[in-house]
Amino acid sequence: MNESTPSRRVALFVTCLVDLMRPRIGFAAIRALEAAGCEVIVPEGQTCCGQPALNSGDRDHAAALARRTIEALEGYDHIVIPSGSCAGTIRCHYPEILADDAHWLPRAQAVAERTWEIMAFLDEVCGWRPEAARCEGHATYHDSCSGLRELGVKAQPRRLLKAVEGLTLTPLAGEETCCGFGGTFCVKYPAISNAIVAEKAAAIEATGAGLLLAGDLGCLMNMAGKLHRDGSKVRAFHAIELIAGMGDGPAIGEDA
Amino acid sequence: MTGFKTRADAALADPVLKLAVERTAGTAEAKRALAVEAFPDFERARDRAAAIKDHVITHLGHYLERFEANAIAAGAQVHWARTADEACRIVIGICKAAGARTVARSKSMLGEEIGLPHALAEAGIGRIETDLAEHIIQLADERPSHIIWPAMHKTREQVSALFRAKHRAPHEEESIAAMAESARRELRSRMLGADVGISGANFLIADTGAVCTVTNEGNAELSLVPPRVHVVTAGIEKIVPSMGHAIPLLRLLARSATGAALTQYTTFYTGPKRPGDRDGPEEMHIVLVDNGRTAMREEGLAEMLRCIRCGACMNHCVVFRQIGGHAYGGTYPGPMGAVLTPALDGLERSRDLPHACTLNGKCQEVCPVRIPLPTLLRGWRERSWREGLEPVSARWGVGLWASIARRPRLYRVVAALAAGSLRLLGNRGWIARLPLGGGWTRHRDMPRPEGRTFMAQYRKEKRR
């Protein structure tokens, strides 16, 4: 990057799930964004985007959390998120939730326009490719639904992963089929969710890949949890971990 | 009636159901994909189809009045029904006036919606279902499980056994062709002897007063032309301004449903037999049914009235593919059913349906008229929440969590505590049993949190 180019000021929204379950993904995000020439800030006021309230039908709490999150994320060039579903909530649903609020709607729109799923951001906005990332392995990739259908995240992660040295990618049969996570769906309708993820796990096994990659921790926990319960040896990572050169660390469910 | 979860559990435990659903929906999915690929500019065709439907839904009264005038001019009689009961009463009245002992029915989901088979039975009128799948359903005394393939839940092996048990001269050779022949032998003579033919409508053409039906078996034609009276029951949203508007919708309908370019039979019925016609019914009655549609338009569900009943949403739905159609409990299953059933049967009775969805968006992606099904399902969830129909545990859970998430400092403390205590439950990276989280751990393991939260680690690192 040319030194005279002003660097992008990027707010990282870590997501509640990454914060709680797998901070490595947050650190991988920072590493990749900095390698792409961004100045990364982690705004203090962030918690959860409110998606569980939104999808439960609790619009008041969803709106309250949207306002709180907008306040925390305003004033940056971009907001980058290592999750398609949280990025989709902010980009597609915040303006809907606050549509009747003359004060908050413009603020929601301003934040929504600047919000990106991390791999789409690195690829489309930064035009960046990992240079020093290495990971010897055979992987397959699952397209998480919100990123795919709300944000058009499809080719970007594959382009980035292609630049990871040593990694081969085998297409997953039904890669665009939902894994059955669905946020609270998986605990409200556990039997249906299980039937769906069992098919997904079988498709993953059938690729012969040793690594499962995706861009959303919720889906990854669902698929990895099913694979582990079934005694599979497949190891699961958020794709950004490999892209940031952190594919040598513990997989989901492995102790450091 | 049992609840949704009980029905879903029973469906999940039935491997034959799974096989039956997978055979048909899997084939439909693959064929639709090929048809869409071969279609020049499918996305623009969807835009146009949605625009046509939106236009008529906005100007419904105008086009219905034009349709009525033109249908009457063509010699048909037009009836208006506000409710399902009213529609059934009108149809029964027409049948009785015609002195009908038996009616031949061509498959119609609207007929199912208004409970017409039941109403005919109560009135003592014999009913011959002429669609092959509806014939199977009638023999088995069941309800349709799919809007295109009512007998989707049955395997061909089950159908073969059913025919052997119920047909007068069942097939000898074990083949699909022989089974179809058996059904033909059973149905043909009885069809031709029916007093009244009853059908639905895929489209109502406003500027000609014509009614369009599509079938693959020709059963509509054979059951509607020979009887003395033809009765059509149609939802008011089936209207299109002209033939020129029906064609683009027809092009999408068959492709979205089965992947075929067109159905085997696409027929336009314009009035009864005219002087000089060689055949046709002497009377044609068209019953235009509202049954909640006007209310849907006013209550934020106008986009649902675009639906042309192709079934693509359910064929591509991960939930439908696991549980089939009966588990939904309404006339219409799958994503479109989860939107329609609360409107038709009441939200209180169908509260589960809008929730039993992962909101993955696939249904919207394949819908030929771009119905934003996930948004409409979310709308039902919001209404359910507002009306206090959600369980207390969910209300408390979301409320408590939201009040913590609104306070970042408190949230950090709670997240740190949660990460720490969840870690204690784990064994070598994984948690096999989670208190209060049985929904998750009954079927899968939960990865143990890494340790300290991201925020805690990040702060510490920054201070260094």
Interface residues (C-beta under 8 A of the other chain):
Chain A: V14 C16 V18 D19 L20 M21 R22 P23 R24 G26 F27 V42 E44 G45 Q46 T47 C48 G50 P52 A53 L54 N55 S56 G57 D58 R59 H61 A64 L65 R68 A72 C145 S146 L148 R149 E150 E176 T177 C178 G180 F181 G182 G183 F185 C186 V187 K188 Y189 P190 A191 I192 S193 N194 A195 I196 V197 A198 M221 N222 A224 G225 K226 H228 R229 P250 I252 G253 E254 D255 A256
Chain B: K5 A8 D9 L12 V318 V319 Q322 I323 H355 A356 C357 T358 L359 N360 G361 K362 Q364 E365 R378 W380 R381 E382 R383 S384 W385 R386 E390 A394 R395 V398 G399 W401 A402 I404 A405 R406 P408 Y411 A415 A418 A419 L422 R428 G429 W430 G437 G438 G439 W440 R442 H443 R444 D445 M446 P447 R448 P449 E450 G451 R452 T453 F454 M455 Q457 Y458
